[in-house]
Amino acid sequence: MIINSISLINYRNHKKLNLEFADKINLIIGPNGAGKTNVLEAINILSTSKSFKARYDRDLINYEESFTRITVNIKGDDEDIVMELTISRSEGDDNRSIKKLKINNVAKALYLTGQEFNTVLFSPEDIDFVTGTPSLRRKYINLTLWQIDNKYKKCLLLYNKSLKQRNKLLANINEYNTGGDQLPFWNGKLLEYGEYIQQKREEYITFTNNFLENIYNDHIFTPSKIFIEYNANSINTDRLFSYKDKE
């Protein structure tokens, strides 16, 4: 999988940028603030649909403009593939935005980004995965699994959406004492999506541990035991029931 070219419109500090790449190693060189990392970020977004830097998608849009567009031409096995991601500001909410994906000029669901194009990103901030909060480690696993399992990405998106709807319902129940009959439906959705998410995370940790020790010991002088421990907060019917009165 080789990137032939990339085009950026209104992406951060790049109002209009077109780059062509060689088949093998490419170096992006420039002074501080020129936007080198922005190019890498844009490439990575097309395989994950998420920025590794920005909290909100609309932060990627040049502050003077209403939208940004990333277009990448990829050399596929049989033919070239053109992926295009457009992010537009959403009116009425400072942090909301609208994302649209096209592959060969055909509209596609966002969870299909990793189906055509994969990337591996390494940045200095990656040390935070070890020293930082659990949410950063979950984010790292999510970004990895998104690119190899379309169902995982779809389930994660639907899980987060269901969680928001369930939280709104709990607020209505608390304030107006209405909607309690809808709670089993949203509980069922959380269980459906959450079980698949947890299963795939466990498989990922097991897969990594199978070869992690050998790789680690190849680069140090004193052999050591190293493994990743997954402390899962299991989502199941009993757990949801145990929080019922508190909620």
C-alpha positions as CSV (number, residue, x, y, z in Angstrom):
1,M,0.0,0.0,0.0
2,I,1.7,3.2,-1.3
3,I,0.5,6.8,-1.2
4,N,0.9,8.4,-4.6
5,S,-0.1,11.9,-3.6
6,I,-2.1,13.9,-1.0
7,S,-4.0,17.1,-1.4
8,L,-5.0,19.3,1.6
9,I,-7.5,22.2,1.4
10,N,-8.0,24.5,4.4
11,Y,-6.3,21.9,6.6
12,R,-4.9,23.7,9.7
13,N,-2.2,26.1,8.3
14,H,-2.4,24.6,4.8
15,K,-4.9,26.5,2.7
16,K,-3.9,24.5,-0.4
17,L,-1.2,21.9,-0.5
18,N,-0.4,19.1,-3.0
19,L,2.4,16.6,-2.4
20,E,3.6,13.6,-4.5
21,F,5.5,10.8,-2.9
22,A,8.1,8.3,-4.0
23,D,7.5,4.6,-3.7
24,K,9.8,3.9,-0.8
25,I,11.1,6.3,2.0
26,N,9.9,9.9,2.0
27,L,11.2,12.7,4.3
28,I,9.2,15.8,5.0
29,I,11.6,18.6,5.9
30,G,10.8,22.2,6.9
31,P,11.2,24.8,9.6
32,N,9.2,24.8,12.8
33,G,5.6,25.7,12.3
34,A,5.6,24.8,8.6
35,G,3.0,22.1,9.0
36,K,5.1,18.9,8.7
37,T,3.2,17.1,11.5
38,N,-0.1,18.3,10.0
39,V,0.6,16.3,6.8
40,L,1.3,13.2,8.8
41,E,-1.8,13.8,10.9
42,A,-4.0,14.1,7.7
43,I,-2.6,10.9,6.3
44,N,-3.3,9.1,9.6
45,I,-6.9,10.4,9.8
46,L,-7.8,8.8,6.5
47,S,-7.1,5.3,8.1
48,T,-8.7,6.0,11.5
49,S,-11.1,8.9,10.9
50,K,-9.7,10.4,14.1
51,S,-6.9,12.9,14.8
52,F,-4.2,11.9,17.2
53,K,-3.7,15.5,18.2
54,A,-7.1,17.4,18.0
55,R,-9.8,17.0,20.6
56,Y,-12.5,18.1,18.2
57,D,-12.6,17.5,14.5
58,R,-13.4,21.1,13.7
59,D,-10.0,22.1,15.1
60,L,-8.6,20.7,11.9
61,I,-10.3,23.3,9.8
62,N,-8.4,26.5,9.0
63,Y,-9.8,29.1,11.3
64,E,-10.8,31.4,8.4
65,E,-12.7,28.6,6.5
66,S,-15.9,26.6,7.0
67,F,-14.5,23.2,5.8
68,T,-11.4,21.2,5.2
69,R,-10.8,18.4,2.7
70,I,-8.2,15.7,2.6
71,T,-7.7,13.7,-0.6
72,V,-5.2,10.8,-0.9
73,N,-4.4,8.8,-4.1
74,I,-3.3,5.3,-3.1
75,K,-1.7,2.6,-5.2
76,G,-3.9,-0.4,-4.7
77,D,-3.2,-4.0,-5.8
78,D,-5.3,-3.8,-8.9
79,E,-6.0,-0.1,-9.4
80,D,-5.4,3.3,-7.7
81,I,-7.9,4.3,-5.0
82,V,-8.9,7.9,-4.2
83,M,-10.0,8.5,-0.7
84,E,-11.6,11.9,0.3
85,L,-12.6,13.1,3.7
86,T,-14.4,16.3,4.2
87,I,-15.0,18.0,7.6
88,S,-17.4,20.9,7.8
89,R,-18.3,23.2,10.6
90,S,-21.7,22.5,12.2
91,E,-23.9,25.5,13.0
92,G,-25.2,26.0,16.5
93,D,-22.5,24.1,18.4
94,D,-19.0,25.3,18.8
95,N,-17.5,21.8,18.9
96,R,-19.7,19.8,16.5
97,S,-18.7,19.1,12.9
98,I,-19.9,17.0,9.9
99,K,-17.6,14.3,8.4
100,K,-18.2,12.7,5.0
101,L,-16.1,10.0,3.4
102,K,-15.8,9.2,-0.3
103,I,-13.9,6.3,-1.8
104,N,-13.5,6.5,-5.6
105,N,-16.1,9.3,-5.5
106,V,-18.7,7.0,-3.8
107,A,-20.0,8.0,-0.4
108,K,-19.0,5.5,2.3
109,A,-19.7,5.0,6.0
110,L,-16.9,6.4,8.2
111,Y,-16.2,3.1,9.9
112,L,-14.9,1.8,6.5
113,T,-11.8,4.1,6.5
114,G,-9.5,1.3,7.6
115,Q,-10.8,-1.1,4.9
116,E,-8.8,0.5,2.1
117,F,-5.9,2.2,3.9
118,N,-3.9,1.5,7.0
119,T,-1.2,3.5,8.8
120,V,1.2,3.0,11.7
121,L,1.9,6.1,13.7
122,F,4.7,6.7,16.1
123,S,5.1,10.1,17.9
124,P,6.9,11.4,21.0
125,E,3.5,11.5,22.8
126,D,3.3,7.7,22.6
127,I,5.2,7.5,25.9
128,D,1.9,8.8,27.5
129,F,0.3,5.4,26.8
130,V,2.5,4.0,29.5
131,T,2.7,6.9,32.0
132,G,-0.7,8.5,31.3
133,T,-4.3,7.7,32.1
134,P,-6.2,4.5,31.1
135,S,-8.2,6.4,28.6
136,L,-5.1,7.0,26.5
137,R,-4.4,3.3,26.4
138,R,-8.0,2.5,25.4
139,K,-7.6,5.1,22.7
140,Y,-4.5,3.5,21.4
141,I,-6.2,0.0,21.3
142,N,-9.2,1.6,19.6
143,L,-7.2,3.2,16.9
144,T,-5.4,0.0,16.2
145,L,-8.5,-2.2,16.1
146,W,-10.4,0.3,14.0
147,Q,-8.0,-0.4,11.1
148,I,-8.3,-4.2,11.1
149,D,-11.9,-4.8,12.2
150,N,-14.7,-2.8,10.7
151,K,-17.3,-4.4,13.0
152,Y,-15.2,-3.2,16.1
153,K,-15.3,0.4,14.9
154,K,-19.0,0.2,14.1
155,C,-19.8,-1.3,17.5
156,L,-17.7,1.3,19.3
157,L,-19.4,4.2,17.5
158,L,-22.8,2.6,18.3
159,Y,-21.9,1.9,21.9
160,N,-20.9,5.6,22.5
161,K,-24.1,6.7,20.8
162,S,-26.2,4.4,22.9
163,L,-24.4,5.5,26.1
164,K,-25.3,9.1,25.4
165,Q,-28.9,8.2,24.7
166,R,-29.1,6.2,27.9
167,N,-27.6,9.0,29.9
168,K,-30.2,11.5,28.5
169,L,-32.9,9.0,29.5
170,L,-31.6,8.7,33.0
171,A,-31.6,12.5,33.3
172,N,-35.3,12.5,32.2
173,I,-36.2,9.8,34.6
174,N,-34.6,11.7,37.4
175,E,-36.2,15.1,36.5
176,Y,-39.6,14.1,35.1
177,N,-40.0,10.5,36.3
178,T,-40.8,9.4,32.8
179,G,-39.2,7.0,30.3
180,G,-38.2,4.2,32.6
181,D,-39.8,1.7,30.3
182,Q,-37.1,2.6,27.7
183,L,-34.2,1.7,29.9
184,P,-34.1,-2.1,29.2
185,F,-33.8,-1.3,25.4
186,W,-30.7,0.9,25.9
187,N,-29.3,-1.6,28.4
188,G,-29.6,-4.3,25.8
189,K,-27.7,-2.1,23.2
190,L,-24.9,-1.4,25.7
191,L,-24.6,-5.2,26.3
192,E,-24.7,-6.1,22.7
193,Y,-22.0,-3.7,21.6
194,G,-20.0,-3.7,24.8
195,E,-19.5,-7.5,24.8
196,Y,-18.0,-7.5,21.3
197,I,-15.7,-4.5,22.1
198,Q,-14.4,-6.2,25.3
199,Q,-13.9,-9.5,23.5
200,K,-11.8,-8.0,20.7
201,R,-9.7,-6.0,23.2
202,E,-9.0,-9.2,25.1
203,E,-8.0,-10.9,21.9
204,Y,-5.7,-8.0,21.0
205,I,-3.9,-8.1,24.4
206,T,-3.5,-11.9,24.1
207,F,-2.1,-11.6,20.5
208,T,0.4,-8.9,21.7
209,N,1.6,-10.8,24.7
210,N,2.3,-13.8,22.5
211,F,5.4,-12.1,21.0
212,L,6.0,-9.1,23.2
213,E,8.5,-10.8,25.5
214,N,10.7,-12.0,22.6
215,I,10.8,-8.6,21.0
216,Y,11.6,-6.9,24.3
217,N,14.4,-9.2,25.2
218,D,16.0,-8.8,21.8
219,H,16.7,-5.2,22.7
220,I,18.0,-5.4,26.3
221,F,21.0,-7.0,27.9
222,T,19.2,-8.7,30.8
223,P,16.2,-10.9,29.9
224,S,13.0,-9.9,31.7
225,K,9.4,-10.9,31.9
226,I,7.1,-8.3,30.3
227,F,3.4,-8.5,29.5
228,I,0.3,-6.4,29.3
229,E,-2.4,-7.0,31.8
230,Y,-6.0,-6.1,30.8
231,N,-8.1,-5.1,33.8
232,A,-11.5,-5.2,32.1
233,N,-14.5,-3.4,33.6
234,S,-16.8,-6.1,32.4
235,I,-20.2,-4.9,31.1
236,N,-22.9,-7.4,31.9
237,T,-26.5,-7.5,33.1
238,D,-25.5,-8.0,36.8
239,R,-23.2,-4.9,36.7
240,L,-25.9,-2.7,35.2
241,F,-28.4,-4.0,37.8
242,S,-26.0,-3.2,40.6
243,Y,-25.9,0.5,39.6
244,K,-29.7,0.8,39.0
245,D,-30.6,2.5,42.3
246,K,-27.6,4.8,42.2
247,E,-28.4,5.9,38.7
